[in-house]
Amino acid sequence: MTVVWRKSSYSGGADDEQCIELGRLASSIGLRDSKSPASGHLSLSEVEFGGLVESIKRAQGLSG
């Protein structure tokens, strides 16, 4: 399976030092450091990923 990694649309571009990429894995969602893709990735289930997104939104004072 070839994973297509995508960088956030909020990324600051090539000089952005704090950017992650997401990729759809066989049975999970992968997150990796865009500056060090060969270092591996973190795998989260869809439920775990959804919880992470909701936690980030709450921390930023965002809703929905």
PDB file as gemmi writes it, atoms N, CA and C in Angstrom:
CRYST1    1.000    1.000    1.000  90.00  90.00  90.00 P 1                      
ATOM      1  N   MET A   1       0.845  -1.188   0.000  1.00  0.00           N  
ATOM      2  CA  MET A   1       0.000   0.000   0.000  1.00  0.00           C  
ATOM      3  C   MET A   1       0.885   1.244   0.000  1.00  0.00           C  
ATOM      4  N   THR A   2       0.659   2.122  -0.931  1.00  0.00           N  
ATOM      5  CA  THR A   2       1.384   3.379  -0.992  1.00  0.00           C  
ATOM      6  C   THR A   2       0.617   4.424  -0.203  1.00  0.00           C  
ATOM      7  N   VAL A   3       1.282   5.036   0.757  1.00  0.00           N  
ATOM      8  CA  VAL A   3       0.646   6.064   1.590  1.00  0.00           C  
ATOM      9  C   VAL A   3       0.900   7.431   0.964  1.00  0.00           C  
ATOM     10  N   VAL A   4      -0.156   8.196   0.790  1.00  0.00           N  
ATOM     11  CA  VAL A   4      -0.042   9.563   0.303  1.00  0.00           C  
ATOM     12  C   VAL A   4      -0.078  10.466   1.530  1.00  0.00           C  
ATOM     13  N   TRP A   5       1.019  11.154   1.791  1.00  0.00           N  
ATOM     14  CA  TRP A   5       1.120  12.045   2.950  1.00  0.00           C  
ATOM     15  C   TRP A   5       0.715  13.449   2.537  1.00  0.00           C  
ATOM     16  N   ARG A   6      -0.100  14.083   3.367  1.00  0.00           N  
ATOM     17  CA  ARG A   6      -0.575  15.444   3.078  1.00  0.00           C  
ATOM     18  C   ARG A   6      -0.184  16.382   4.214  1.00  0.00           C  
ATOM     19  N   LYS A   7       0.259  17.553   3.842  1.00  0.00           N  
ATOM     20  CA  LYS A   7       0.602  18.584   4.822  1.00  0.00           C  
ATOM     21  C   LYS A   7      -0.614  19.482   5.030  1.00  0.00           C  
ATOM     22  N   SER A   8      -0.776  19.982   6.218  1.00  0.00           N  
ATOM     23  CA  SER A   8      -1.903  20.845   6.558  1.00  0.00           C  
ATOM     24  C   SER A   8      -1.937  22.086   5.685  1.00  0.00           C  
ATOM     25  N   SER A   9      -3.150  22.527   5.354  1.00  0.00           N  
ATOM     26  CA  SER A   9      -3.302  23.776   4.607  1.00  0.00           C  
ATOM     27  C   SER A   9      -2.900  24.974   5.462  1.00  0.00           C  
ATOM     28  N   TYR A  10      -2.785  24.772   6.777  1.00  0.00           N  
ATOM     29  CA  TYR A  10      -2.350  25.835   7.685  1.00  0.00           C  
ATOM     30  C   TYR A  10      -0.828  25.908   7.791  1.00  0.00           C  
ATOM     31  N   SER A  11      -0.144  25.016   7.114  1.00  0.00           N  
ATOM     32  CA  SER A  11       1.315  25.004   7.148  1.00  0.00           C  
ATOM     33  C   SER A  11       1.861  26.315   6.603  1.00  0.00           C  
ATOM     34  N   GLY A  12       2.958  26.763   7.186  1.00  0.00           N  
ATOM     35  CA  GLY A  12       3.559  28.015   6.770  1.00  0.00           C  
ATOM     36  C   GLY A  12       4.457  27.893   5.558  1.00  0.00           C  
ATOM     37  N   GLY A  13       4.522  26.745   4.943  1.00  0.00           N  
ATOM     38  CA  GLY A  13       5.358  26.572   3.764  1.00  0.00           C  
ATOM     39  C   GLY A  13       6.650  25.857   4.085  1.00  0.00           C  
ATOM     40  N   ALA A  14       7.618  25.986   3.211  1.00  0.00           N  
ATOM     41  CA  ALA A  14       8.872  25.244   3.322  1.00  0.00           C  
ATOM     42  C   ALA A  14       9.669  25.604   4.573  1.00  0.00           C  
ATOM     43  N   ASP A  15       9.513  26.813   5.095  1.00  0.00           N  
ATOM     44  CA  ASP A  15      10.277  27.233   6.264  1.00  0.00           C  
ATOM     45  C   ASP A  15       9.561  26.956   7.581  1.00  0.00           C  
ATOM     46  N   ASP A  16       8.385  26.361   7.529  1.00  0.00           N  
ATOM     47  CA  ASP A  16       7.615  26.066   8.735  1.00  0.00           C  
ATOM     48  C   ASP A  16       8.284  24.918   9.486  1.00  0.00           C  
ATOM     49  N   GLU A  17       8.760  25.195  10.690  1.00  0.00           N  
ATOM     50  CA  GLU A  17       9.475  24.193  11.482  1.00  0.00           C  
ATOM     51  C   GLU A  17       8.545  23.311  12.305  1.00  0.00           C  
ATOM     52  N   GLN A  18       7.257  23.618  12.366  1.00  0.00           N  
ATOM     53  CA  GLN A  18       6.324  22.866  13.203  1.00  0.00           C  
ATOM     54  C   GLN A  18       5.163  22.361  12.363  1.00  0.00           C  
ATOM     55  N   CYS A  19       5.428  21.441  11.491  1.00  0.00           N  
ATOM     56  CA  CYS A  19       4.391  20.946  10.608  1.00  0.00           C  
ATOM     57  C   CYS A  19       4.365  19.426  10.638  1.00  0.00           C  
ATOM     58  N   ILE A  20       3.179  18.872  10.636  1.00  0.00           N  
ATOM     59  CA  ILE A  20       3.023  17.435  10.534  1.00  0.00           C  
ATOM     60  C   ILE A  20       2.328  17.108   9.225  1.00  0.00           C  
ATOM     61  N   GLU A  21       2.448  15.858   8.851  1.00  0.00           N  
ATOM     62  CA  GLU A  21       1.756  15.349   7.681  1.00  0.00           C  
ATOM     63  C   GLU A  21       0.852  14.210   8.127  1.00  0.00           C  
ATOM     64  N   LEU A  22      -0.266  14.049   7.441  1.00  0.00           N  
ATOM     65  CA  LEU A  22      -1.208  12.974   7.711  1.00  0.00           C  
ATOM     66  C   LEU A  22      -1.230  12.034   6.530  1.00  0.00           C  
ATOM     67  N   GLY A  23      -1.399  10.759   6.826  1.00  0.00           N  
ATOM     68  CA  GLY A  23      -1.522   9.771   5.767  1.00  0.00           C  
ATOM     69  C   GLY A  23      -2.524   8.705   6.147  1.00  0.00           C  
ATOM     70  N   ARG A  24      -3.313   8.244   5.175  1.00  0.00           N  
ATOM     71  CA  ARG A  24      -4.288   7.182   5.416  1.00  0.00           C  
ATOM     72  C   ARG A  24      -3.563   5.856   5.313  1.00  0.00           C  
ATOM     73  N   LEU A  25      -3.489   5.132   6.428  1.00  0.00           N  
ATOM     74  CA  LEU A  25      -2.862   3.822   6.456  1.00  0.00           C  
ATOM     75  C   LEU A  25      -3.945   2.761   6.281  1.00  0.00           C  
ATOM     76  N   ALA A  26      -3.570   1.495   6.240  1.00  0.00           N  
ATOM     77  CA  ALA A  26      -4.524   0.416   5.993  1.00  0.00           C  
ATOM     78  C   ALA A  26      -5.688   0.441   6.980  1.00  0.00           C  
ATOM     79  N   SER A  27      -5.399   0.599   8.256  1.00  0.00           N  
ATOM     80  CA  SER A  27      -6.477   0.562   9.248  1.00  0.00           C  
ATOM     81  C   SER A  27      -6.359   1.671  10.286  1.00  0.00           C  
ATOM     82  N   SER A  28      -5.636   2.716   9.942  1.00  0.00           N  
ATOM     83  CA  SER A  28      -5.441   3.817  10.887  1.00  0.00           C  
ATOM     84  C   SER A  28      -5.048   5.084  10.131  1.00  0.00           C  
ATOM     85  N   ILE A  29      -4.795   6.127  10.895  1.00  0.00           N  
ATOM     86  CA  ILE A  29      -4.325   7.400  10.344  1.00  0.00           C  
ATOM     87  C   ILE A  29      -2.917   7.627  10.868  1.00  0.00           C  
ATOM     88  N   GLY A  30      -2.004   7.930   9.977  1.00  0.00           N  
ATOM     89  CA  GLY A  30      -0.616   8.149  10.359  1.00  0.00           C  
ATOM     90  C   GLY A  30      -0.305   9.633  10.451  1.00  0.00           C  
ATOM     91  N   LEU A  31       0.506   9.981  11.444  1.00  0.00           N  
ATOM     92  CA  LEU A  31       1.013  11.343  11.604  1.00  0.00           C  
ATOM     93  C   LEU A  31       2.528  11.266  11.637  1.00  0.00           C  
ATOM     94  N   ARG A  32       3.185  12.178  10.931  1.00  0.00           N  
ATOM     95  CA  ARG A  32       4.645  12.192  10.949  1.00  0.00           C  
ATOM     96  C   ARG A  32       5.161  13.619  10.857  1.00  0.00           C  
ATOM     97  N   ASP A  33       6.411  13.797  11.246  1.00  0.00           N  
ATOM     98  CA  ASP A  33       7.094  15.083  11.177  1.00  0.00           C  
ATOM     99  C   ASP A  33       7.494  15.332   9.728  1.00  0.00           C  
ATOM    100  N   SER A  34       7.010  16.424   9.153  1.00  0.00           N  
ATOM    101  CA  SER A  34       7.307  16.698   7.746  1.00  0.00           C  
ATOM    102  C   SER A  34       8.781  16.962   7.494  1.00  0.00           C  
ATOM    103  N   LYS A  35       9.514  17.388   8.521  1.00  0.00           N  
ATOM    104  CA  LYS A  35      10.947  17.673   8.362  1.00  0.00           C  
ATOM    105  C   LYS A  35      11.804  16.423   8.514  1.00  0.00           C  
ATOM    106  N   SER A  36      11.191  15.327   9.023  1.00  0.00           N  
ATOM    107  CA  SER A  36      11.943  14.092   9.234  1.00  0.00           C  
ATOM    108  C   SER A  36      11.066  12.881   8.912  1.00  0.00           C  
ATOM    109  N   PRO A  37      10.610  12.763   7.680  1.00  0.00           N  
ATOM    110  CA  PRO A  37       9.675  11.689   7.344  1.00  0.00           C  
ATOM    111  C   PRO A  37      10.236  10.281   7.514  1.00  0.00           C  
ATOM    112  N   ALA A  38      11.539  10.129   7.421  1.00  0.00           N  
ATOM    113  CA  ALA A  38      12.141   8.806   7.562  1.00  0.00           C  
ATOM    114  C   ALA A  38      12.197   8.336   9.019  1.00  0.00           C  
ATOM    115  N   SER A  39      11.853   9.212   9.957  1.00  0.00           N  
ATOM    116  CA  SER A  39      11.903   8.859  11.376  1.00  0.00           C  
ATOM    117  C   SER A  39      10.709   8.032  11.836  1.00  0.00           C  
ATOM    118  N   GLY A  40       9.785   7.754  10.943  1.00  0.00           N  
ATOM    119  CA  GLY A  40       8.627   6.945  11.301  1.00  0.00           C  
ATOM    120  C   GLY A  40       7.385   7.791  11.493  1.00  0.00           C  
ATOM    121  N   HIS A  41       6.345   7.163  11.977  1.00  0.00           N  
ATOM    122  CA  HIS A  41       5.074   7.864  12.153  1.00  0.00           C  
ATOM    123  C   HIS A  41       4.334   7.316  13.369  1.00  0.00           C  
ATOM    124  N   LEU A  42       3.372   8.050  13.808  1.00  0.00           N  
ATOM    125  CA  LEU A  42       2.462   7.660  14.873  1.00  0.00           C  
ATOM    126  C   LEU A  42       1.176   7.194  14.212  1.00  0.00           C  
ATOM    127  N   SER A  43       0.660   6.047  14.625  1.00  0.00           N  
ATOM    128  CA  SER A  43      -0.594   5.534  14.068  1.00  0.00           C  
ATOM    129  C   SER A  43      -1.710   5.702  15.083  1.00  0.00           C  
ATOM    130  N   LEU A  44      -2.816   6.301  14.646  1.00  0.00           N  
ATOM    131  CA  LEU A  44      -3.986   6.497  15.491  1.00  0.00           C  
ATOM    132  C   LEU A  44      -5.213   5.908  14.803  1.00  0.00           C  
ATOM    133  N   SER A  45      -6.105   5.314  15.590  1.00  0.00           N  
ATOM    134  CA  SER A  45      -7.373   4.870  15.025  1.00  0.00           C  
ATOM    135  C   SER A  45      -8.178   6.111  14.653  1.00  0.00           C  
ATOM    136  N   GLU A  46      -9.241   5.926  13.898  1.00  0.00           N  
ATOM    137  CA  GLU A  46     -10.083   7.063  13.537  1.00  0.00           C  
ATOM    138  C   GLU A  46     -10.679   7.719  14.779  1.00  0.00           C  
ATOM    139  N   VAL A  47     -11.059   6.913  15.767  1.00  0.00           N  
ATOM    140  CA  VAL A  47     -11.618   7.446  17.014  1.00  0.00           C  
ATOM    141  C   VAL A  47     -10.558   8.245  17.775  1.00  0.00           C  
ATOM    142  N   GLU A  48      -9.356   7.711  17.871  1.00  0.00           N  
ATOM    143  CA  GLU A  48      -8.271   8.422  18.553  1.00  0.00           C  
ATOM    144  C   GLU A  48      -7.937   9.726  17.831  1.00  0.00           C  
ATOM    145  N   PHE A  49      -7.880   9.682  16.506  1.00  0.00           N  
ATOM    146  CA  PHE A  49      -7.577  10.888  15.734  1.00  0.00           C  
ATOM    147  C   PHE A  49      -8.658  11.942  15.936  1.00  0.00           C  
ATOM    148  N   GLY A  50      -9.916  11.517  15.910  1.00  0.00           N  
ATOM    149  CA  GLY A  50     -11.019  12.446  16.150  1.00  0.00           C  
ATOM    150  C   GLY A  50     -10.923  13.083  17.527  1.00  0.00           C  
ATOM    151  N   GLY A  51     -10.552  12.289  18.534  1.00  0.00           N  
ATOM    152  CA  GLY A  51     -10.368  12.827  19.884  1.00  0.00           C  
ATOM    153  C   GLY A  51      -9.233  13.830  19.947  1.00  0.00           C  
ATOM    154  N   LEU A  52      -8.147  13.557  19.230  1.00  0.00           N  
ATOM    155  CA  LEU A  52      -7.018  14.491  19.178  1.00  0.00           C  
ATOM    156  C   LEU A  52      -7.442  15.816  18.563  1.00  0.00           C  
ATOM    157  N   VAL A  53      -8.163  15.755  17.455  1.00  0.00           N  
ATOM    158  CA  VAL A  53      -8.623  16.977  16.789  1.00  0.00           C  
ATOM    159  C   VAL A  53      -9.538  17.776  17.714  1.00  0.00           C  
ATOM    160  N   GLU A  54     -10.465  17.104  18.379  1.00  0.00           N  
ATOM    161  CA  GLU A  54     -11.374  17.796  19.301  1.00  0.00           C  
ATOM    162  C   GLU A  54     -10.617  18.426  20.461  1.00  0.00           C  
ATOM    163  N   SER A  55      -9.609  17.740  20.993  1.00  0.00           N  
ATOM    164  CA  SER A  55      -8.798  18.295  22.083  1.00  0.00           C  
ATOM    165  C   SER A  55      -8.049  19.547  21.641  1.00  0.00           C  
ATOM    166  N   ILE A  56      -7.521  19.517  20.436  1.00  0.00           N  
ATOM    167  CA  ILE A  56      -6.801  20.683  19.901  1.00  0.00           C  
ATOM    168  C   ILE A  56      -7.764  21.850  19.715  1.00  0.00           C  
ATOM    169  N   LYS A  57      -8.950  21.573  19.189  1.00  0.00           N  
ATOM    170  CA  LYS A  57      -9.950  22.630  19.007  1.00  0.00           C  
ATOM    171  C   LYS A  57     -10.324  23.265  20.344  1.00  0.00           C  
ATOM    172  N   ARG A  58     -10.555  22.432  21.364  1.00  0.00           N  
ATOM    173  CA  ARG A  58     -10.904  22.960  22.681  1.00  0.00           C  
ATOM    174  C   ARG A  58      -9.772  23.807  23.236  1.00  0.00           C  
ATOM    175  N   ALA A  59      -8.543  23.359  23.078  1.00  0.00           N  
ATOM    176  CA  ALA A  59      -7.383  24.089  23.594  1.00  0.00           C  
ATOM    177  C   ALA A  59      -7.228  25.440  22.895  1.00  0.00           C  
ATOM    178  N   GLN A  60      -7.660  25.512  21.645  1.00  0.00           N  
ATOM    179  CA  GLN A  60      -7.555  26.751  20.877  1.00  0.00           C  
ATOM    180  C   GLN A  60      -8.805  27.621  20.991  1.00  0.00           C  
ATOM    181  N   GLY A  61      -9.796  27.146  21.748  1.00  0.00           N  
ATOM    182  CA  GLY A  61     -11.036  27.903  21.900  1.00  0.00           C  
ATOM    183  C   GLY A  61     -11.925  27.856  20.678  1.00  0.00           C  
ATOM    184  N   LEU A  62     -11.778  26.809  19.872  1.00  0.00           N  
ATOM    185  CA  LEU A  62     -12.587  26.654  18.661  1.00  0.00           C  
ATOM    186  C   LEU A  62     -13.731  25.693  18.942  1.00  0.00           C  
ATOM    187  N   SER A  63     -14.753  25.755  18.133  1.00  0.00           N  
ATOM    188  CA  SER A  63     -15.864  24.814  18.284  1.00  0.00           C  
ATOM    189  C   SER A  63     -16.151  24.152  16.961  1.00  0.00           C  
ATOM    190  N   GLY A  64     -16.930  23.055  17.025  1.00  0.00           N  
ATOM    191  CA  GLY A  64     -17.416  22.379  15.824  1.00  0.00           C  
ATOM    192  C   GLY A  64     -16.383  21.647  15.149  1.00  0.00           C  
TER     193      GLY A  64                                                      
END                                                                             
